Amino acid sequence: MATVGLLYPGHSAEDDFGVLESEDTRLPVAVTSVGEDAHRVDALLDLGGPDRLAEGARELAGHRPDAVVWACTSGSFVFGWDGAHEQVERLAEATGVPTSSTSLAFVEAARALGLSRVAVAASYPRDVAERFVALLERGGIEVTAMGSHGIVTAAEVGTLGREQVEAIVAGADVTGGAQAVLVPDTAMHTLSWLPELEVAAGLPVLTANQVTAWHGLRLAGDTTPRPGFGALFAGAAVPSGAA
């Protein structure tokens, strides 16, 4: 039994993770408090503040998690590369178990697949999405193109259906040699649609909820392949020459 505790801000797509649960996999969610639901730098710095995360960590303690992940991309990358690491280090001190965040999980997932060049299809406004690009590049991952869809709130992202998400993925510019498409927002439902998303992209697709669960399970010692949840959960590296 692997138990990965997820700290999730507010309510938008926290139900997405249920499709990965089984008799030997638990993904309990603690909903953390939100000051203002806005994809804006000041609001996101507040969203990922230590007091909000510590409160959520206390709620998760009763589930006795083997690992904990701050399931929020923008509320982690907005702090920058060093700040994102400091954020999870403080959280690890509070939880006493291996800890990460969605932003850092994207870097680990790309490395696991052998990716060096990716395209980003972001729901955020451009200035916020650029911070995600900066974090990836600090992690040694080249971003060949970035698309920004300017959606201001997580609540709105959470209402997107499969066809809308497919359109975002299909619209990613992969002409610069991208080996995968990254979709960085845990407010977006994606886990049940990964096969369709990879068909739409014509490439492996890494989504926020996917990498969050994958990295958390790895931290908990569970590396079991899970068919139907994209190339990442299939466990195969992408050939270095993939276009």
Residue pairs with C-beta under 8 A, 6 or more apart in sequence:
1 24
1 25
1 26
2 24
2 25
2 26
2 66
2 217
2 220
2 221
2 222
3 26
3 27
3 28
3 63
3 64
3 65
3 66
3 220
4 25
4 26
4 27
4 65
4 66
4 67
4 68
4 69
4 213
4 216
4 217
4 219
4 220
5 28
5 30
5 57
5 60
5 63
5 65
5 67
5 68
5 69
5 95
5 97
5 216
6 14
6 17
6 27
6 28
6 29
6 30
6 68
6 69
6 71
6 212
6 213
6 216
7 29
7 30
7 32
7 53
7 56
7 57
7 60
7 68
7 69
7 70
7 71
7 72
7 91
8 14
8 29
8 30
8 31
8 32
8 71
8 72
8 186
9 31
9 32
9 33
9 34
9 47
9 52
9 71
9 72
9 75
9 154
10 31
10 32
10 33
10 34
10 37
10 154
10 155
11 31
11 155
11 158
12 154
12 155
12 157
12 158
12 186
12 187
13 157
13 158
13 186
13 187
13 188
13 189
13 209
14 29
14 31
14 71
15 189
16 189
16 190
16 191
16 192
16 209
17 27
17 29
17 191
17 209
17 212
17 213
18 27
19 191
19 192
20 27
20 191
20 213
20 226
20 229
21 27
25 217
25 222
26 63
27 213
27 216
28 60
28 63
28 65
29 71
30 56
30 57
30 59
30 60
31 56
32 47
32 52
32 53
32 55
32 56
33 52
33 55
34 47
35 43
35 46
35 47
36 43
36 46
37 43
37 153
37 154
37 155
38 44
38 152
38 153
39 74
39 123
39 124
39 125
39 128
39 151
39 152
39 153
39 154
40 125
40 128
40 152
41 78
41 127
41 128
41 131
44 74
44 75
44 78
44 128
45 78
45 79
46 52
47 72
47 74
47 75
48 70
48 72
48 75
48 76
48 78
48 79
48 87
50 87
50 90
50 91
53 70
53 87
53 90
53 91
53 94
54 91
54 94
57 68
57 91
57 94
57 95
58 94
60 68
60 95
61 95
65 95
65 97
65 220
66 97
66 98
66 219
66 220
66 221
67 97
67 98
67 99
67 100
67 216
67 217
67 219
67 220
68 91
68 92
68 95
68 97
68 98
68 99
68 216
69 99
69 100
69 101
69 102
69 105
69 212
69 213
69 215
69 216
69 219
70 76
70 87
70 88
70 91
70 99
70 100
70 101
70 102
71 101
71 102
71 186
71 208
71 209
71 212
72 101
72 102
72 186
73 101
73 102
73 103
73 106
73 132
73 184
73 185
73 186
73 208
74 124
74 128
74 131
74 132
74 184
74 185
76 84
76 87
76 88
76 101
76 102
76 103
76 104
77 84
77 103
77 131
77 132
77 134
77 135
77 184
78 128
78 131
79 86
79 87
80 131
80 134
80 135
80 138
81 134
81 135
81 138
81 139
84 101
84 103
84 104
84 135
85 104
87 101
88 99
88 100
88 101
88 104
89 99
91 99
92 98
92 99
97 219
98 219
98 220
99 219
100 108
100 215
100 216
100 219
102 184
102 186
102 208
102 211
102 212
103 132
103 135
103 184
104 215
105 211
105 212
105 214
105 215
105 216
106 136
106 182
106 184
106 206
106 208
106 211
107 135
107 136
107 139
107 140
107 141
108 211
108 215
108 218
109 206
109 210
109 211
109 214
109 215
109 232
110 118
110 136
110 139
110 141
110 180
110 182
110 206
111 139
111 140
112 232
112 237
113 179
113 180
113 204
113 206
113 231
113 232
113 236
113 237
113 238
114 237
114 238
114 239
114 240
115 141
115 179
115 180
115 204
115 238
116 140
116 141
116 142
116 179
116 240
117 141
117 142
117 143
117 144
117 176
117 177
117 178
117 179
118 136
118 141
118 142
118 143
118 144
118 178
118 179
118 180
118 181
118 182
118 206
119 143
119 144
119 145
119 146
119 147
119 172
119 173
119 174
119 176
119 178
119 180
119 181
119 182
120 129
120 132
120 133
120 136
120 143
120 145
120 146
120 147
120 172
120 181
120 182
120 183
120 184
121 147
121 149
121 168
121 169
121 171
121 172
121 181
121 182
121 183
122 128
122 129
122 132
122 146
122 147
122 148
122 149
122 183
122 184
122 185
123 149
123 151
123 157
123 160
123 168
123 183
123 184
123 185
123 187
123 188
124 132
124 148
124 149
124 150
124 151
124 184
124 185
125 148
125 150
125 151
125 152
126 148
126 150
129 146
129 148
129 184
130 146
132 184
133 143
133 146
136 143
136 182
137 143
144 173
144 174
144 176
144 177
144 178
145 172
145 173
145 174
145 175
145 176
145 178
147 168
147 171
147 172
147 173
149 168
151 157
154 185
154 187
155 187
157 185
157 187
157 188
158 187
158 188
158 189
160 168
160 188
160 189
162 189
162 193
162 196
165 183
165 188
165 189
165 190
165 193
165 197
166 193
166 196
166 197
166 200
167 200
168 183
169 181
169 183
169 197
169 200
169 201
169 205
170 200
170 201
172 178
172 181
172 201
174 181
174 201
174 202
174 203
174 243
177 243
178 203
178 243
179 203
179 204
179 238
179 242
179 243
180 201
180 203
180 204
180 205
180 206
180 231
180 238
181 201
181 203
181 204
181 205
181 206
182 205
182 206
182 207
183 190
183 197
183 205
183 206
183 207
183 208
184 208
185 208
186 208
186 209
186 212
188 207
188 208
188 209
189 209
190 197
190 207
190 208
190 209
190 210
191 207
191 209
191 210
191 213
191 229
194 205
194 207
194 210
194 228
194 229
194 230
195 228
195 230
197 205
197 207
197 230
198 204
198 205
198 230
198 231
203 242
204 230
204 231
204 232
204 238
205 230
205 231
206 230
206 232
207 230
210 229
210 230
210 232
210 233
211 232
214 232
214 233
217 223
217 224
223 235
225 233
225 234
225 235
226 233
226 234
227 233
227 234
231 238
